[in-house]
Amino acid sequence: MFYDASRKLILKGVDGVVMVADSQEMRRDANIEAVDNLKLNLRQNGHDLADLPYVLQLNKRDLPTAMPVEQMTEELRVRDEPIFQAVATRGQGVFDTLKSIIKLVLADLRSGARSTTAKR
């Protein structure tokens, strides 16, 4: 994957993750690959996506080629993470996604569920 090295570096000290999926049918396989790559890169950095604050955003919902939300949810959902529909070019759903991940990260940090030394 072209961006694999960058993703590994970015995910090294991660406190939470937002996966932004492109809703277009032609991006279906790339979305699935991106989720799988995210899990792999997190594991290689000593993290487990099941233990991190995580939000899924379904972007480009305004396009006529957008897949049904139910199908995308079934194919991309990792656990019970919040899912937001978005049209980023209009700002729709973007702030809701950001507010959600911030709340999840803050709650996680307050709970002390993961020690800071384990993350680095």
FISEZA-431167 format. One record per atom (N, C-alpha, C): residue in three letters; atom name; x, y, z. Coordinates in steps of 0.05 Angstrom, whole numbers, m for minus. Example, Ala and Ser with C-alpha at 12.3 -4.5 7.8 and 13.67 -1.06 7.14 Angstrom:
BEGIN
+------+------+--------+--------+--------+
: type : atom :   east :  north :     up :
+------+------+--------+--------+--------+
:  Ala :    N :    264 :   m114 :    156 :
:  Ala :   CA :    246 :    m90 :    156 :
:  Ala :    C :    264 :    m66 :    156 :
:  Ser :    N :    257 :    m45 :    142 :
:  Ser :   CA :    273 :    m21 :    143 :
:  Ser :    C :    258 :      1 :    157 :
+------+------+--------+--------+--------+
% end
This chain:
BEGIN
+------+------+--------+--------+--------+
: type : atom :   east :  north :     up :
+------+------+--------+--------+--------+
:  Met :    N :     17 :    m24 :      0 :
:  Met :   CA :      0 :      0 :      0 :
:  Met :    C :     18 :     25 :      0 :
:  Phe :    N :     11 :     45 :    m16 :
:  Phe :   CA :     27 :     68 :    m20 :
:  Phe :    C :     32 :     84 :      6 :
:  Tyr :    N :     11 :     88 :     22 :
:  Tyr :   CA :     13 :    104 :     46 :
:  Tyr :    C :     20 :     88 :     71 :
:  Asp :    N :     27 :     63 :     68 :
:  Asp :   CA :     30 :     45 :     91 :
:  Asp :    C :     51 :     55 :    111 :
:  Ala :    N :     74 :     64 :    102 :
:  Ala :   CA :     95 :     74 :    120 :
:  Ala :    C :     86 :     98 :    135 :
:  Ser :    N :     72 :    117 :    122 :
:  Ser :   CA :     62 :    140 :    136 :
:  Ser :    C :     41 :    132 :    157 :
:  Arg :    N :     24 :    114 :    150 :
:  Arg :   CA :      3 :    105 :    169 :
:  Arg :    C :     16 :     93 :    194 :
:  Lys :    N :     36 :     76 :    190 :
:  Lys :   CA :     49 :     63 :    213 :
:  Lys :    C :     61 :     84 :    231 :
:  Leu :    N :     73 :    104 :    220 :
:  Leu :   CA :     86 :    125 :    237 :
:  Leu :    C :     64 :    141 :    251 :
:  Ile :    N :     43 :    149 :    238 :
:  Ile :   CA :     22 :    164 :    250 :
:  Ile :    C :      8 :    149 :    272 :
:  Leu :    N :      5 :    123 :    269 :
:  Leu :   CA :    m10 :    107 :    288 :
:  Leu :    C :      7 :     99 :    313 :
:  Lys :    N :     33 :    106 :    313 :
:  Lys :   CA :     51 :     97 :    334 :
:  Lys :    C :     41 :    106 :    362 :
:  Gly :    N :     34 :    131 :    365 :
:  Gly :   CA :     25 :    142 :    391 :
:  Gly :    C :     m4 :    149 :    391 :
:  Val :    N :    m21 :    135 :    377 :
:  Val :   CA :    m49 :    141 :    374 :
:  Val :    C :    m65 :    138 :    400 :
:  Asp :    N :    m84 :    157 :    404 :
:  Asp :   CA :   m102 :    155 :    426 :
:  Asp :    C :   m130 :    148 :    417 :
:  Gly :    N :   m136 :    152 :    391 :
:  Gly :   CA :   m162 :    146 :    380 :
:  Gly :    C :   m160 :    147 :    350 :
:  Val :    N :   m180 :    134 :    336 :
:  Val :   CA :   m179 :    132 :    307 :
:  Val :    C :   m206 :    139 :    295 :
:  Val :    N :   m205 :    154 :    274 :
:  Val :   CA :   m229 :    158 :    257 :
:  Val :    C :   m222 :    146 :    230 :
:  Met :    N :   m238 :    127 :    222 :
:  Met :   CA :   m236 :    115 :    195 :
:  Met :    C :   m256 :    129 :    177 :
:  Val :    N :   m246 :    143 :    156 :
:  Val :   CA :   m263 :    156 :    137 :
:  Val :    C :   m265 :    139 :    112 :
:  Ala :    N :   m289 :    128 :    108 :
:  Ala :   CA :   m294 :    111 :     85 :
:  Ala :    C :   m307 :    127 :     62 :
:  Asp :    N :   m299 :    122 :     38 :
:  Asp :   CA :   m311 :    134 :     14 :
:  Asp :    C :   m335 :    117 :      7 :
:  Ser :    N :   m358 :    130 :      6 :
:  Ser :   CA :   m383 :    115 :      1 :
:  Ser :    C :   m388 :    105 :    m27 :
:  Gln :    N :   m371 :    114 :    m46 :
:  Gln :   CA :   m374 :    106 :    m73 :
:  Gln :    C :   m370 :     75 :    m77 :
:  Glu :    N :   m387 :     63 :    m93 :
:  Glu :   CA :   m385 :     34 :    m98 :
:  Glu :    C :   m357 :     27 :   m108 :
:  Met :    N :   m345 :     43 :   m125 :
:  Met :   CA :   m319 :     37 :   m136 :
:  Met :    C :   m296 :     37 :   m115 :
:  Arg :    N :   m302 :     47 :    m91 :
:  Arg :   CA :   m282 :     48 :    m69 :
:  Arg :    C :   m286 :     26 :    m49 :
:  Arg :    N :   m306 :      9 :    m54 :
:  Arg :   CA :   m313 :    m12 :    m35 :
:  Arg :    C :   m289 :    m29 :    m26 :
:  Asp :    N :   m274 :    m40 :    m45 :
:  Asp :   CA :   m251 :    m57 :    m39 :
:  Asp :    C :   m229 :    m41 :    m25 :
:  Ala :    N :   m225 :    m16 :    m33 :
:  Ala :   CA :   m205 :      0 :    m20 :
:  Ala :    C :   m212 :      6 :      9 :
:  Asn :    N :   m238 :     10 :     15 :
:  Asn :   CA :   m247 :     14 :     42 :
:  Asn :    C :   m241 :    m10 :     60 :
:  Ile :    N :   m248 :    m33 :     49 :
:  Ile :   CA :   m244 :    m58 :     64 :
:  Ile :    C :   m214 :    m62 :     69 :
:  Glu :    N :   m198 :    m57 :     49 :
:  Glu :   CA :   m169 :    m60 :     51 :
:  Glu :    C :   m158 :    m40 :     72 :
:  Ala :    N :   m169 :    m16 :     72 :
:  Ala :   CA :   m160 :      5 :     91 :
:  Ala :    C :   m166 :     m3 :    120 :
:  Val :    N :   m189 :    m15 :    125 :
:  Val :   CA :   m195 :    m24 :    152 :
:  Val :    C :   m177 :    m47 :    160 :
:  Asp :    N :   m172 :    m65 :    142 :
:  Asp :   CA :   m154 :    m88 :    148 :
:  Asp :    C :   m125 :    m77 :    153 :
:  Asn :    N :   m117 :    m58 :    137 :
:  Asn :   CA :    m90 :    m46 :    140 :
:  Asn :    C :    m88 :    m30 :    166 :
:  Leu :    N :   m110 :    m17 :    174 :
:  Leu :   CA :   m110 :     m3 :    200 :
:  Leu :    C :   m106 :    m22 :    223 :
:  Lys :    N :   m120 :    m44 :    222 :
:  Lys :   CA :   m117 :    m65 :    244 :
:  Lys :    C :    m89 :    m75 :    245 :
:  Leu :    N :    m77 :    m81 :    222 :
:  Leu :   CA :    m50 :    m91 :    220 :
:  Leu :    C :    m30 :    m71 :    231 :
:  Asn :    N :    m32 :    m46 :    221 :
:  Asn :   CA :    m13 :    m25 :    230 :
:  Asn :    C :    m15 :    m20 :    260 :
:  Leu :    N :    m39 :    m21 :    270 :
:  Leu :   CA :    m43 :    m17 :    299 :
:  Leu :    C :    m29 :    m39 :    314 :
:  Arg :    N :    m34 :    m64 :    305 :
:  Arg :   CA :    m21 :    m87 :    319 :
:  Arg :    C :      9 :    m85 :    318 :
:  Gln :    N :     20 :    m76 :    296 :
:  Gln :   CA :     49 :    m73 :    293 :
:  Gln :    C :     60 :    m51 :    312 :
:  Asn :    N :     42 :    m34 :    321 :
:  Asn :   CA :     50 :    m13 :    340 :
:  Asn :    C :     41 :    m19 :    368 :
:  Gly :    N :     33 :    m44 :    373 :
:  Gly :   CA :     25 :    m52 :    400 :
:  Gly :    C :     m2 :    m44 :    408 :
:  His :    N :    m20 :    m38 :    389 :
:  His :   CA :    m47 :    m30 :    396 :
:  His :    C :    m67 :    m51 :    384 :
:  Asp :    N :    m90 :    m50 :    395 :
:  Asp :   CA :   m112 :    m67 :    385 :
:  Asp :    C :   m136 :    m48 :    380 :
:  Leu :    N :   m147 :    m49 :    356 :
:  Leu :   CA :   m169 :    m31 :    349 :
:  Leu :    C :   m193 :    m36 :    368 :
:  Ala :    N :   m195 :    m60 :    378 :
:  Ala :   CA :   m217 :    m67 :    397 :
:  Ala :    C :   m215 :    m51 :    423 :
:  Asp :    N :   m191 :    m41 :    429 :
:  Asp :   CA :   m187 :    m27 :    455 :
:  Asp :    C :   m184 :      3 :    452 :
:  Leu :    N :   m184 :     13 :    427 :
:  Leu :   CA :   m180 :     41 :    423 :
:  Leu :    C :   m207 :     55 :    417 :
:  Pro :    N :   m209 :     81 :    425 :
:  Pro :   CA :   m232 :     96 :    417 :
:  Pro :    C :   m232 :     97 :    386 :
:  Tyr :    N :   m255 :     91 :    374 :
:  Tyr :   CA :   m257 :     88 :    345 :
:  Tyr :    C :   m284 :     96 :    335 :
:  Val :    N :   m283 :    111 :    313 :
:  Val :   CA :   m307 :    121 :    300 :
:  Val :    C :   m305 :    116 :    270 :
:  Leu :    N :   m326 :    108 :    257 :
:  Leu :   CA :   m327 :    104 :    228 :
:  Leu :    C :   m344 :    126 :    215 :
:  Gln :    N :   m333 :    139 :    196 :
:  Gln :   CA :   m347 :    160 :    181 :
:  Gln :    C :   m351 :    150 :    152 :
:  Leu :    N :   m376 :    152 :    143 :
:  Leu :   CA :   m383 :    145 :    115 :
:  Leu :    C :   m385 :    171 :    100 :
:  Asn :    N :   m365 :    178 :     85 :
:  Asn :   CA :   m364 :    203 :     71 :
:  Asn :    C :   m376 :    201 :     42 :
:  Lys :    N :   m381 :    224 :     31 :
:  Lys :   CA :   m391 :    226 :      3 :
:  Lys :    C :   m419 :    214 :      0 :
:  Arg :    N :   m435 :    218 :     21 :
:  Arg :   CA :   m462 :    207 :     20 :
:  Arg :    C :   m480 :    220 :      0 :
:  Asp :    N :   m472 :    243 :    m11 :
:  Asp :   CA :   m488 :    258 :    m30 :
:  Asp :    C :   m485 :    248 :    m58 :
:  Leu :    N :   m466 :    230 :    m63 :
:  Leu :   CA :   m461 :    222 :    m91 :
:  Leu :    C :   m481 :    200 :   m100 :
:  Pro :    N :   m488 :    201 :   m125 :
:  Pro :   CA :   m507 :    180 :   m135 :
:  Pro :    C :   m496 :    152 :   m134 :
:  Thr :    N :   m470 :    149 :   m133 :
:  Thr :   CA :   m457 :    123 :   m132 :
:  Thr :    C :   m453 :    113 :   m103 :
:  Ala :    N :   m464 :    128 :    m84 :
:  Ala :   CA :   m460 :    120 :    m56 :
:  Ala :    C :   m474 :     93 :    m50 :
:  Met :    N :   m460 :     76 :    m37 :
:  Met :   CA :   m471 :     50 :    m29 :
:  Met :    C :   m491 :     54 :     m6 :
:  Pro :    N :   m509 :     35 :     m3 :
:  Pro :   CA :   m527 :     37 :     20 :
:  Pro :    C :   m513 :     36 :     47 :
:  Val :    N :   m522 :     52 :     65 :
:  Val :   CA :   m509 :     54 :     92 :
:  Val :    C :   m508 :     26 :    105 :
:  Glu :    N :   m530 :     11 :    102 :
:  Glu :   CA :   m531 :    m15 :    115 :
:  Glu :    C :   m509 :    m34 :    104 :
:  Gln :    N :   m504 :    m33 :     78 :
:  Gln :   CA :   m483 :    m50 :     66 :
:  Gln :    C :   m456 :    m41 :     76 :
:  Met :    N :   m451 :    m15 :     76 :
:  Met :   CA :   m425 :     m5 :     85 :
:  Met :    C :   m420 :    m12 :    115 :
:  Thr :    N :   m441 :     m9 :    131 :
:  Thr :   CA :   m439 :    m16 :    159 :
:  Thr :    C :   m432 :    m45 :    163 :
:  Glu :    N :   m446 :    m62 :    148 :
:  Glu :   CA :   m441 :    m91 :    150 :
:  Glu :    C :   m412 :    m98 :    142 :
:  Glu :    N :   m402 :    m85 :    121 :
:  Glu :   CA :   m376 :    m92 :    111 :
:  Glu :    C :   m353 :    m79 :    126 :
:  Leu :    N :   m358 :    m56 :    139 :
:  Leu :   CA :   m336 :    m41 :    150 :
:  Leu :    C :   m336 :    m39 :    181 :
:  Arg :    N :   m358 :    m44 :    193 :
:  Arg :   CA :   m360 :    m41 :    222 :
:  Arg :    C :   m342 :    m62 :    235 :
:  Val :    N :   m326 :    m52 :    254 :
:  Val :   CA :   m307 :    m69 :    268 :
:  Val :    C :   m319 :    m80 :    294 :
:  Arg :    N :   m334 :    m63 :    307 :
:  Arg :   CA :   m347 :    m71 :    333 :
:  Arg :    C :   m373 :    m54 :    335 :
:  Asp :    N :   m378 :    m43 :    357 :
:  Asp :   CA :   m402 :    m26 :    361 :
:  Asp :    C :   m396 :      4 :    359 :
:  Glu :    N :   m375 :     11 :    343 :
:  Glu :   CA :   m366 :     39 :    341 :
:  Glu :    C :   m389 :     56 :    330 :
:  Pro :    N :   m388 :     82 :    338 :
:  Pro :   CA :   m407 :    101 :    326 :
:  Pro :    C :   m401 :    104 :    296 :
:  Ile :    N :   m423 :    107 :    281 :
:  Ile :   CA :   m420 :    111 :    252 :
:  Ile :    C :   m434 :    137 :    245 :
:  Phe :    N :   m421 :    153 :    229 :
:  Phe :   CA :   m432 :    179 :    221 :
:  Phe :    C :   m432 :    181 :    190 :
:  Gln :    N :   m454 :    191 :    179 :
:  Gln :   CA :   m455 :    197 :    151 :
:  Gln :    C :   m445 :    225 :    147 :
:  Ala :    N :   m431 :    230 :    125 :
:  Ala :   CA :   m419 :    256 :    121 :
:  Ala :    C :   m418 :    264 :     91 :
:  Val :    N :   m418 :    290 :     87 :
:  Val :   CA :   m412 :    302 :     62 :
:  Val :    C :   m391 :    324 :     69 :
:  Ala :    N :   m366 :    316 :     69 :
:  Ala :   CA :   m345 :    333 :     79 :
:  Ala :    C :   m343 :    360 :     65 :
:  Thr :    N :   m349 :    360 :     39 :
:  Thr :   CA :   m347 :    385 :     24 :
:  Thr :    C :   m367 :    406 :     33 :
:  Arg :    N :   m388 :    397 :     46 :
:  Arg :   CA :   m408 :    415 :     57 :
:  Arg :    C :   m406 :    417 :     88 :
:  Gly :    N :   m388 :    402 :     99 :
:  Gly :   CA :   m385 :    402 :    128 :
:  Gly :    C :   m405 :    385 :    143 :
:  Gln :    N :   m422 :    371 :    128 :
:  Gln :   CA :   m442 :    354 :    141 :
:  Gln :    C :   m430 :    329 :    154 :
:  Gly :    N :   m435 :    325 :    179 :
:  Gly :   CA :   m426 :    302 :    193 :
:  Gly :    C :   m397 :    303 :    203 :
:  Val :    N :   m382 :    323 :    194 :
:  Val :   CA :   m354 :    325 :    202 :
:  Val :    C :   m351 :    332 :    232 :
:  Phe :    N :   m365 :    352 :    241 :
:  Phe :   CA :   m363 :    360 :    269 :
:  Phe :    C :   m375 :    339 :    287 :
:  Asp :    N :   m396 :    326 :    279 :
:  Asp :   CA :   m407 :    304 :    295 :
:  Asp :    C :   m387 :    282 :    299 :
:  Thr :    N :   m373 :    275 :    277 :
:  Thr :   CA :   m352 :    255 :    279 :
:  Thr :    C :   m330 :    263 :    298 :
:  Leu :    N :   m320 :    288 :    295 :
:  Leu :   CA :   m299 :    298 :    312 :
:  Leu :    C :   m307 :    299 :    341 :
:  Lys :    N :   m332 :    309 :    347 :
:  Lys :   CA :   m341 :    309 :    374 :
:  Lys :    C :   m342 :    281 :    386 :
:  Ser :    N :   m351 :    262 :    370 :
:  Ser :   CA :   m353 :    235 :    380 :
:  Ser :    C :   m326 :    223 :    388 :
:  Ile :    N :   m306 :    226 :    370 :
:  Ile :   CA :   m280 :    215 :    376 :
:  Ile :    C :   m267 :    229 :    399 :
:  Ile :    N :   m271 :    255 :    401 :
:  Ile :   CA :   m259 :    270 :    424 :
:  Ile :    C :   m271 :    260 :    450 :
:  Lys :    N :   m298 :    257 :    451 :
:  Lys :   CA :   m311 :    247 :    475 :
:  Lys :    C :   m300 :    219 :    482 :
:  Leu :    N :   m297 :    202 :    462 :
:  Leu :   CA :   m288 :    175 :    467 :
:  Leu :    C :   m259 :    174 :    478 :
:  Val :    N :   m242 :    191 :    466 :
:  Val :   CA :   m214 :    192 :    474 :
:  Val :    C :   m212 :    203 :    503 :
:  Leu :    N :   m227 :    225 :    508 :
:  Leu :   CA :   m226 :    236 :    535 :
:  Leu :    C :   m236 :    216 :    556 :
:  Ala :    N :   m257 :    202 :    550 :
:  Ala :   CA :   m267 :    182 :    569 :
:  Ala :    C :   m247 :    160 :    573 :
:  Asp :    N :   m234 :    152 :    552 :
:  Asp :   CA :   m213 :    131 :    553 :
:  Asp :    C :   m190 :    140 :    570 :
:  Leu :    N :   m181 :    164 :    566 :
:  Leu :   CA :   m158 :    175 :    581 :
:  Leu :    C :   m165 :    178 :    610 :
:  Arg :    N :   m190 :    187 :    616 :
:  Arg :   CA :   m199 :    190 :    644 :
:  Arg :    C :   m201 :    164 :    658 :
:  Ser :    N :   m209 :    143 :    644 :
:  Ser :   CA :   m212 :    117 :    656 :
:  Ser :    C :   m186 :    104 :    662 :
:  Gly :    N :   m165 :    112 :    648 :
:  Gly :   CA :   m139 :    100 :    651 :
:  Gly :    C :   m137 :     72 :    642 :
:  Ala :    N :   m156 :     65 :    624 :
:  Ala :   CA :   m157 :     37 :    613 :
:  Ala :    C :   m131 :     29 :    600 :
:  Arg :    N :   m118 :     47 :    588 :
:  Arg :   CA :    m92 :     41 :    575 :
:  Arg :    C :    m72 :     59 :    587 :
:  Ser :    N :    m50 :     49 :    596 :
:  Ser :   CA :    m29 :     66 :    607 :
:  Ser :    C :    m14 :     80 :    585 :
:  Thr :    N :     m5 :    104 :    591 :
:  Thr :   CA :     10 :    120 :    570 :
:  Thr :    C :     36 :    106 :    563 :
:  Thr :    N :     48 :     91 :    580 :
:  Thr :   CA :     73 :     77 :    573 :
:  Thr :    C :     67 :     54 :    554 :
:  Ala :    N :     44 :     42 :    555 :
:  Ala :   CA :     38 :     20 :    536 :
:  Ala :    C :     33 :     31 :    508 :
:  Lys :    N :     25 :     56 :    506 :
:  Lys :   CA :     19 :     68 :    480 :
:  Lys :    C :     43 :     77 :    465 :
:  Arg :    N :     65 :     81 :    479 :
:  Arg :   CA :     89 :     93 :    465 :
:  Arg :    C :    110 :     72 :    460 :
+------+------+--------+--------+--------+
% end
